[in-house]
Amino acid sequence: MSERRVNGALAGAALLLVALALGGCSTSISDISLDSASSEPRAKDSGAYLPVNQLPPARDEAAMDPIERAKVQKELVAARDRQALATAAKDQGQSKDPSKDPSKDQSQNAAQAATQAAK
């Protein structure tokens, strides 16, 4: 590379670094008052966030009523049991001969039993 290009690249890099350094020192334009008559700074919006040490207000009503919560818990327990049975059946099926795979029937029967038990 020619010396002229190297000098130009160095000058461009130096100009970029100076611009970044000065940009970090700038203030926000929204905080500057354009009206010379008012010397008071504008009040900042508090936003939707609470202060650090303040807790949110208590809810007036529960997020879920107890009946709905119990129903969801039963569904989750049934799904967990079906998944555990399917995984166990799959693990047993891998250790045996793959041509004779009874795990499909076992997992289907277990899923039906778990569904009926949840009802």
Secondary structure, 3 states (H helix, E strand, C coil): CCHHHHHHHHHHHHHHHHHHHHHHCCCCHHHCCCCCCCCCCCCCCCCCCCCCCCCCCCCCCCCCCHHHHHHHHHHHHHHHHHHHHHHHHHHHHHHCCCCCCCHHHHHHHHHHHHHHHHC
